[in-house]
């Protein structure tokens, strides 16, 4: 007998799986998806993940073999954690707090992670900020049997450029595939809204969906406000638009809420905005689309244009989308510094896997395996869960990645444009000025707000606190802060990364 012990996710190809596995399609979603997991395990065992399209993290108990089987989807859209107790038991779940509450868990800080965090701004790799607590990595499964742990990888991103097709051929394949996926992301009885920025990803998803309401964030400062562009897109597509205005007071007040619900520190300033957007959107819907995934799959980041110039040097320094502090600076500011704990070590296996491929593909693969899981998908999952909102990401799909893995790099990034093939596909349903609009990113006015004494009092207080003194040389971090206040706005990310760690630490090790 197979029993589902833990599950979070959404299975897209449930109709095909129900037919293949002889499951009643009339079951409710939760009962249906649990039945799919049980039958899929019986049919395909450890290979079951390669038959499922969607988002998932789950644990199954095999009563006959007395075996626990856990699996996480290929991209890590849903988290999964595990912890071996001193008594030889395995604790597991999709929430860290759920594991912390179980007998045998000992809460201790894994201070080594701070050194990595100050560079990356997120928790990359299998280790966490809690000693002994590990992440099951994307594309992996875990077996616990007779007190022994085994972890295997069932899926690895692979790339096979196909130069036999034209740009238009690739755009057609993207467009047709997304059109099919959009028929699976919700059932007919569900009603979804869609997050909408001024960018092509969310605009394309909205255009391909039947969502009648779009949800956007904005600021009073027009330099950072994309909500006007979002409203124009919504009007053009004949959809409604709801705007959530983010104030600096609301933003800073939300930081403890975000760090607590994130369960690990995250130095991505857009996470606070996303959390507020989720709370606002959850007031009028329980289901929303979002456009994550395409930047990493199709070459969306502006830094990818430097790929050729970086060449083979990539493997000496490129650790993903963020690289905030270098080793010499961390050595100065940290009370404990270990020269053997280096961010580049986290990605060496990726460079080995992509040996012989072009530099853009190597950069993309690092971001797919490290950045997406550690930052983007974690943010989406944790903040939506905290708000009671379910988010589905149509562009994060094995079938979309399969196309991206075959597109030559010249159809992803050229001298004038990034995400070329994807934008060409989007132009089938969007005006060219939207489909080919320059990537702005998820802009937050934090670099201005944090220099304002009306809003930065908690930052100042924490930078001079006894709590901070446990980890940092206070004079050194104060010098970074003073330099920022003095006009070096590029320092804002260093300050924000230190501050988010301190807020998180206070939530989990001081208050609780």
C-alpha positions as CSV (number, residue, x, y, z in Angstrom):
1,X,0.0,0.0,0.0
2,X,1.3,3.5,-1.0
3,X,0.2,6.5,1.1
4,X,0.8,10.2,0.4
5,X,2.4,11.6,3.6
6,X,3.2,15.1,2.3
7,X,2.3,16.9,-1.0
8,X,2.2,20.4,-2.3
9,X,1.9,21.3,-6.0
10,X,-0.3,21.3,-9.1
11,X,-0.3,18.5,-11.7
12,X,-1.0,19.9,-15.2
13,X,-1.3,16.8,-17.3
14,X,-3.7,15.2,-14.9
15,X,-6.2,14.2,-17.5
16,X,-3.7,12.2,-19.5
17,X,-2.3,10.6,-16.3
18,X,-5.8,9.7,-15.1
19,X,-6.5,7.9,-18.3
20,X,-3.1,6.1,-18.4
21,X,-3.3,5.1,-14.7
22,X,-7.0,4.3,-14.7
23,X,-8.0,7.0,-12.2
24,X,-11.5,8.5,-11.9
25,X,-11.4,12.0,-13.5
26,X,-14.4,13.0,-11.4
27,X,-12.5,13.1,-8.2
28,X,-11.8,16.5,-6.5
29,X,-8.4,18.0,-7.2
30,X,-6.7,17.0,-4.0
31,X,-7.9,13.4,-4.0
32,X,-7.2,13.1,-7.7
33,X,-3.6,14.4,-7.5
34,X,-2.9,12.2,-4.5
35,X,-4.2,9.2,-6.4
36,X,-2.0,10.1,-9.4
37,X,1.1,10.2,-7.1
38,X,0.3,6.8,-5.6
39,X,-0.4,5.1,-9.0
40,X,2.5,6.8,-10.7
41,X,4.9,5.5,-8.1
42,X,3.4,2.0,-8.6
43,X,3.8,2.3,-12.3
44,X,7.1,4.0,-12.7
45,X,8.8,4.1,-9.4
46,X,11.8,6.5,-9.1
47,X,11.2,7.6,-12.7
48,X,7.7,8.9,-12.0
49,X,8.8,12.6,-12.0
50,X,9.5,12.4,-15.7
51,X,5.9,11.6,-16.4
52,X,4.4,14.6,-14.5
53,X,4.2,18.1,-15.8
54,X,3.6,20.8,-13.2
55,X,4.9,21.8,-9.7
56,X,5.4,19.2,-7.0
57,X,7.2,18.2,-3.8
58,X,5.9,15.1,-2.0
59,X,6.6,12.2,0.3
60,X,5.1,8.7,-0.2
61,X,5.2,5.8,2.3
62,X,5.5,2.3,0.8
63,X,4.0,0.1,3.5
64,X,5.1,-3.2,1.9
65,X,8.8,-2.2,1.6
66,X,8.7,0.1,4.7
67,X,10.2,2.8,2.6
68,X,9.8,6.6,2.4
69,X,10.1,8.0,-1.1
70,X,10.3,11.8,-1.5
71,X,10.6,13.8,-4.7
72,X,11.0,17.4,-5.8
73,X,10.1,18.7,-9.3
74,X,12.8,19.4,-11.9
75,X,13.1,23.1,-11.3
76,X,12.4,23.3,-7.6
77,X,9.2,25.3,-7.7
78,X,8.1,23.8,-4.4
79,X,10.5,23.4,-1.5
80,X,11.3,20.2,0.3
81,X,13.5,19.8,3.5
82,X,14.8,16.9,5.6
83,X,16.7,16.5,8.8
84,X,18.3,13.4,10.4
85,X,17.9,13.5,14.2
86,X,20.6,12.3,16.6
87,X,18.3,9.3,17.4
88,X,18.3,8.2,13.8
89,X,14.9,9.4,12.7
90,X,14.2,11.4,9.5
91,X,12.1,14.6,9.8
92,X,10.8,16.0,6.5
93,X,8.3,18.4,5.0
94,X,7.7,21.4,2.7
95,X,7.9,23.9,5.5
96,X,10.9,24.4,7.8
97,X,8.7,25.4,10.7
98,X,6.8,22.1,10.3
99,X,10.1,20.2,10.8
100,X,11.3,22.5,13.7
101,X,8.2,21.6,15.7
102,X,8.9,17.8,15.5
103,X,10.6,15.9,18.3
104,X,14.4,15.5,17.7
105,X,15.0,18.8,15.9
106,X,17.7,20.9,17.4
107,X,17.7,24.5,16.3
108,X,21.3,25.7,15.7
109,X,22.6,28.3,13.3
110,X,24.7,27.2,10.4
111,X,26.9,30.3,10.4
112,X,28.8,29.1,7.3
113,X,25.8,30.0,5.2
114,X,26.1,33.7,6.1
115,X,29.4,33.8,4.2
116,X,27.7,32.5,1.0
117,X,24.6,34.6,1.6
118,X,26.6,37.9,1.6
119,X,27.6,37.2,-2.0
120,X,24.5,35.5,-3.4
121,X,21.7,37.2,-1.3
122,X,19.8,33.9,-1.1
123,X,20.4,30.4,0.2
124,X,21.9,28.3,-2.6
125,X,22.7,24.6,-2.6
126,X,21.5,21.9,-0.3
127,X,22.5,23.4,3.0
128,X,20.4,25.8,5.0
129,X,20.8,28.3,7.7
130,X,19.8,25.6,10.2
131,X,22.5,23.1,11.0
132,X,21.6,19.6,9.8
133,X,18.6,20.8,7.9
134,X,19.0,20.2,4.2
135,X,17.0,20.9,1.0
136,X,16.2,18.2,-1.4
137,X,17.5,19.7,-4.6
138,X,15.4,20.1,-7.8
139,X,15.3,17.0,-10.0
140,X,16.2,14.7,-7.1
141,X,14.5,12.0,-5.0
142,X,15.1,10.7,-1.6
143,X,14.7,7.2,-0.2
144,X,14.7,6.5,3.6
145,X,14.7,2.8,4.4
146,X,15.9,0.9,7.5
147,X,17.5,4.1,8.9
148,X,19.5,4.7,5.7
149,X,19.3,7.8,3.5
150,X,19.8,7.7,-0.3
151,X,19.5,10.7,-2.6
152,X,19.6,10.4,-6.4
153,X,19.2,12.7,-9.3
154,X,16.5,11.8,-11.8
155,X,16.7,14.9,-14.0
156,X,19.5,17.2,-15.2
157,X,19.1,20.1,-17.6
158,X,20.7,19.2,-20.9
159,X,21.2,21.4,-24.0
160,X,21.3,20.3,-27.6
161,X,21.3,23.3,-30.0
162,X,19.4,22.6,-33.2
163,X,20.4,24.9,-36.1
164,X,18.1,23.4,-38.7
165,X,15.2,25.7,-37.7
166,X,14.6,29.4,-38.4
167,X,13.7,32.0,-35.8
168,X,10.1,31.9,-36.9
169,X,10.1,28.1,-36.5
170,X,11.2,28.4,-32.9
171,X,8.7,31.2,-32.2
172,X,5.9,29.0,-33.6
173,X,6.9,26.1,-31.4
174,X,7.0,28.3,-28.3
175,X,3.6,29.8,-29.1
176,X,1.9,26.5,-29.8
177,X,3.4,24.8,-26.7
178,X,2.4,27.6,-24.4
179,X,-1.1,27.6,-26.0
180,X,-1.4,23.9,-25.0
181,X,0.0,24.5,-21.5
182,X,-2.6,27.3,-20.9
183,X,-5.4,24.7,-21.4
184,X,-3.9,22.7,-18.5
185,X,-3.0,25.3,-15.9
186,X,-6.5,25.5,-14.5
187,X,-9.8,23.6,-14.8
188,X,-12.9,25.1,-16.3
189,X,-14.5,25.6,-12.9
190,X,-11.5,27.7,-11.7
191,X,-11.1,31.4,-12.1
192,X,-7.6,32.9,-12.2
193,X,-6.2,36.4,-12.3
194,X,-2.7,37.3,-13.6
195,X,0.2,39.3,-12.2
196,X,1.2,42.0,-14.7
197,X,4.2,44.2,-14.9
198,X,5.4,46.2,-17.9
199,X,7.4,43.3,-19.2
200,X,6.9,40.7,-22.0
201,X,6.6,37.6,-19.8
202,X,3.6,38.5,-17.7
203,X,2.0,40.3,-20.7
204,X,2.4,37.2,-22.9
205,X,0.9,34.9,-20.1
206,X,-2.1,37.3,-19.7
207,X,-2.7,37.5,-23.5
208,X,-2.7,33.7,-23.7
209,X,-5.0,33.2,-20.7
210,X,-8.7,33.8,-20.1
211,X,-7.9,35.9,-16.9
212,X,-10.1,39.0,-16.9
213,X,-8.3,40.7,-14.1
214,X,-4.6,41.6,-13.9
215,X,-2.8,42.7,-10.8
216,X,0.1,45.2,-10.7
217,X,2.3,47.0,-8.2
218,X,3.2,50.7,-8.3
219,X,4.9,53.5,-6.5
220,X,4.4,57.3,-6.2
221,X,7.8,57.8,-7.8
222,X,7.3,57.6,-11.6
223,X,11.0,56.6,-12.1
224,X,10.3,53.2,-10.7
225,X,6.6,52.8,-11.5
226,X,5.8,50.2,-14.2
227,X,2.1,50.1,-13.3
228,X,1.2,52.6,-16.0
229,X,2.7,50.3,-18.6
230,X,0.9,47.4,-17.1
231,X,-2.4,49.3,-17.3
232,X,-1.8,50.1,-20.9
233,X,-1.2,46.4,-21.7
234,X,-4.3,45.4,-19.8
235,X,-6.4,48.0,-21.6
236,X,-5.1,46.8,-25.0
237,X,-6.0,43.2,-24.2
238,X,-9.4,44.2,-22.9
239,X,-8.7,43.1,-19.4
240,X,-9.2,44.9,-16.1
241,X,-6.3,46.0,-13.9
242,X,-5.9,46.3,-10.1
243,X,-3.1,48.5,-8.9
244,X,-1.4,48.0,-5.5
245,X,0.4,51.2,-4.4
246,X,3.4,50.4,-2.3
247,X,4.5,53.0,0.2
248,X,7.9,53.0,1.9
249,X,6.2,52.8,5.3
250,X,4.3,49.7,4.3
251,X,7.4,48.2,2.6
252,X,9.7,48.5,5.7
253,X,6.9,47.4,8.1
254,X,6.5,44.1,6.1
255,X,10.2,43.0,6.3
256,X,9.8,40.9,9.5
257,X,6.7,39.3,8.1
258,X,8.5,38.4,4.9
259,X,11.6,37.0,6.6
260,X,9.6,34.9,9.0
261,X,7.4,33.4,6.3
262,X,10.4,33.0,4.0
263,X,11.9,30.8,6.7
264,X,15.4,31.6,5.5
265,X,16.8,35.1,4.8
266,X,16.4,36.5,1.3
267,X,18.1,39.7,0.2
268,X,16.0,40.2,-2.9
269,X,14.4,43.6,-2.4
270,X,11.5,42.7,-4.8
271,X,10.4,39.9,-2.4
272,X,8.9,42.5,0.0
273,X,6.9,44.0,-2.9
274,X,5.9,40.6,-4.1
275,X,4.6,39.7,-0.6
276,X,2.5,42.8,-0.4
277,X,1.2,42.1,-3.9
278,X,0.2,38.6,-2.9
279,X,-1.7,39.9,0.2
280,X,-3.5,42.5,-1.9
281,X,-4.4,40.0,-4.7
282,X,-5.6,37.4,-2.3
283,X,-8.3,39.8,-1.2
284,X,-10.2,39.1,-4.5
285,X,-8.9,35.8,-5.8
286,X,-7.3,32.6,-4.6
287,X,-5.6,31.7,-7.9
288,X,-3.1,33.8,-10.0
289,X,-0.7,33.4,-12.9
290,X,2.8,34.6,-12.9
291,X,5.5,34.7,-15.5
292,X,8.7,33.2,-13.9
293,X,11.1,31.0,-15.8
294,X,11.5,32.5,-19.3
295,X,14.4,34.8,-18.5
296,X,16.6,31.9,-17.4
297,X,15.4,29.6,-20.2
298,X,15.5,32.0,-23.1
299,X,18.3,34.4,-22.2
300,X,16.3,37.3,-20.7
301,X,18.9,39.0,-18.5
302,X,20.9,41.9,-19.8
303,X,24.1,40.5,-18.3
304,X,23.8,37.6,-20.8
305,X,25.0,39.9,-23.5
306,X,28.4,39.7,-21.9
307,X,28.6,35.9,-22.3
308,X,30.9,35.8,-25.3
309,X,33.3,38.3,-23.7
310,X,33.4,36.2,-20.5
311,X,34.2,33.0,-22.4
312,X,36.0,30.3,-20.4
313,X,36.6,32.8,-17.5
314,X,33.0,32.2,-16.4
315,X,33.8,29.2,-14.3
316,X,36.2,31.3,-12.2
317,X,33.6,33.8,-11.1
318,X,30.0,33.4,-12.4
319,X,27.9,32.1,-9.6
320,X,24.6,33.3,-10.8
321,X,22.4,36.4,-11.2
322,X,23.8,38.1,-8.1
323,X,27.3,38.6,-6.8
324,X,27.2,41.3,-4.2
325,X,30.2,40.9,-2.0
326,X,33.7,39.7,-2.9
327,X,35.8,37.6,-0.6
328,X,38.1,40.4,0.5
329,X,35.2,42.5,1.7
330,X,33.6,39.6,3.5
331,X,36.9,38.8,5.2
332,X,36.9,42.4,6.5
333,X,33.4,42.5,7.9
334,X,32.8,39.0,9.2
335,X,33.9,38.0,12.7
336,X,34.3,34.4,11.4
337,X,35.6,33.9,7.9
338,X,36.5,30.5,6.3
339,X,38.6,30.8,3.1
340,X,37.4,27.4,2.1
341,X,33.8,28.4,1.9
342,X,33.5,29.9,-1.6
343,X,30.3,30.5,-3.7
344,X,32.1,29.3,-6.8
345,X,32.2,25.8,-5.3
346,X,28.4,25.6,-5.4
347,X,28.4,25.8,-9.2
348,X,31.5,23.8,-10.2
349,X,29.4,20.7,-11.0
350,X,27.3,22.8,-13.4
351,X,30.4,23.9,-15.3
352,X,31.4,20.3,-15.5
353,X,28.0,19.3,-16.9
354,X,28.1,22.1,-19.5
355,X,31.7,21.6,-20.6
356,X,32.0,22.3,-24.4
357,X,28.8,24.4,-24.6
358,X,28.7,28.1,-25.3
359,X,29.1,30.7,-22.6
360,X,25.4,31.9,-22.7
361,X,24.2,28.3,-22.1
362,X,26.6,28.0,-19.2
363,X,25.3,31.2,-17.6
364,X,21.7,30.2,-18.1
365,X,22.2,26.8,-16.6
366,X,23.8,28.2,-13.5
367,X,20.8,30.5,-13.1
368,X,18.3,27.6,-13.8
369,X,19.9,25.3,-11.2
370,X,20.9,27.8,-8.5
371,X,19.2,31.2,-8.8
372,X,15.7,30.0,-9.7
373,X,15.5,27.5,-6.9
374,X,17.1,29.6,-4.3
375,X,15.5,33.0,-4.9
376,X,12.7,33.2,-7.5
377,X,10.7,30.1,-6.8
378,X,11.3,30.3,-3.1
379,X,9.9,33.8,-3.1
380,X,6.8,32.8,-5.2
381,X,6.0,29.8,-3.0
382,X,6.6,31.2,0.4
383,X,4.9,34.6,-0.1
384,X,1.9,33.2,-1.9
385,X,1.5,30.5,0.8
386,X,1.6,33.1,3.5
387,X,-1.1,35.2,1.8
388,X,-3.4,32.2,1.1
389,X,-2.9,32.7,-2.7
390,X,-2.1,29.9,-5.2
391,X,0.3,30.9,-8.0
392,X,0.8,28.9,-11.2
393,X,3.7,29.7,-13.5
394,X,2.8,28.5,-17.1
395,X,6.3,29.4,-18.5
396,X,8.0,27.1,-15.9
397,X,7.3,23.8,-17.6
398,X,9.4,20.9,-18.9
399,X,8.0,21.3,-22.4
400,X,8.9,25.0,-22.5
401,X,12.4,24.2,-21.2
402,X,12.7,21.5,-23.8
403,X,12.3,24.1,-26.5
404,X,14.7,26.5,-24.9
405,X,17.3,23.7,-24.5
406,X,17.3,23.2,-28.3
407,X,17.3,26.9,-29.4
408,X,20.8,28.1,-30.5
409,X,22.1,31.0,-28.4
410,X,22.0,33.4,-31.3
411,X,18.2,33.1,-31.2
412,X,18.2,34.0,-27.5
413,X,20.6,36.9,-27.3
414,X,22.0,39.1,-30.0
415,X,23.7,42.6,-30.0
416,X,20.4,44.4,-30.0
417,X,18.0,42.3,-28.0
418,X,17.7,39.5,-25.4
419,X,15.1,36.7,-25.4
420,X,14.8,37.0,-29.2
421,X,12.8,33.8,-30.0
422,X,10.6,34.2,-27.0
423,X,9.7,37.8,-27.9
424,X,9.1,36.8,-31.5
425,X,6.6,34.3,-30.2
426,X,5.0,36.8,-27.9
427,X,4.6,39.3,-30.8
428,X,2.0,36.9,-32.2
429,X,-0.5,38.2,-29.6
430,X,1.1,41.4,-28.4
431,X,2.1,44.6,-30.2
432,X,5.8,44.8,-31.0
433,X,6.4,47.7,-28.6
434,X,5.3,45.4,-25.7
435,X,6.9,42.1,-27.0
436,X,10.2,43.8,-27.6
437,X,10.2,46.3,-24.8
438,X,13.6,46.6,-23.0
439,X,13.8,44.5,-19.9
440,X,13.3,46.7,-16.8
441,X,13.4,44.1,-14.1
442,X,11.2,44.2,-11.0
443,X,12.3,47.7,-9.9
444,X,12.0,48.8,-6.2
445,X,12.9,52.3,-5.0
446,X,14.8,50.8,-2.0
447,X,18.1,52.4,-2.9
448,X,16.4,55.8,-2.3
449,X,14.1,54.9,0.5
450,X,16.9,53.3,2.7
451,X,18.9,56.5,2.6
452,X,15.9,58.4,4.1
453,X,16.0,58.8,7.9
454,X,12.2,58.6,7.9
455,X,12.4,54.9,6.9
456,X,15.9,53.5,7.8
457,X,15.8,53.7,11.6
458,X,15.5,49.9,12.1
459,X,18.4,49.4,9.6
460,X,20.5,51.8,11.7
461,X,19.5,50.2,14.9
462,X,20.3,46.7,13.8
463,X,23.7,47.7,12.3
464,X,24.8,48.9,15.7
465,X,23.2,46.2,17.8
466,X,24.7,43.5,20.0
467,X,23.0,41.0,17.7
468,X,25.0,42.3,14.7
469,X,28.2,42.3,16.7
470,X,27.9,38.5,17.0
471,X,28.6,38.2,13.3
472,X,30.0,41.5,12.0
473,X,32.7,44.0,12.7
474,X,30.4,46.9,13.5
475,X,32.8,49.6,12.4
476,X,33.2,47.9,9.0
477,X,29.5,47.6,8.3
478,X,28.8,51.1,9.6
479,X,31.5,52.3,7.1
480,X,29.5,50.7,4.3
481,X,26.3,52.3,5.5
482,X,27.9,55.7,5.9
483,X,29.4,55.5,2.4
484,X,25.9,54.7,1.1
485,X,24.3,57.6,3.0
486,X,27.1,59.8,1.6
487,X,26.0,59.1,-1.9
488,X,27.3,55.8,-3.0
489,X,23.9,54.3,-3.8
490,X,25.5,51.1,-5.3
491,X,26.1,50.0,-1.7
492,X,22.3,49.6,-1.0
493,X,22.4,45.9,-1.9
494,X,25.2,45.1,0.6
495,X,23.3,46.9,3.3
496,X,20.0,45.2,2.4
497,X,21.6,41.8,2.4
498,X,23.1,42.3,5.9
499,X,19.9,43.8,7.2
500,X,17.6,41.0,5.9
501,X,19.9,38.4,7.6
502,X,19.7,40.3,10.9
503,X,15.9,40.6,10.6
504,X,15.6,36.9,9.9
505,X,18.0,36.0,12.7
506,X,16.0,38.1,15.1
507,X,12.7,36.3,14.1
508,X,14.1,32.8,14.5
509,X,16.9,33.0,17.1
510,X,16.0,36.0,19.3
511,X,12.2,36.2,19.4
512,X,11.5,32.5,19.3
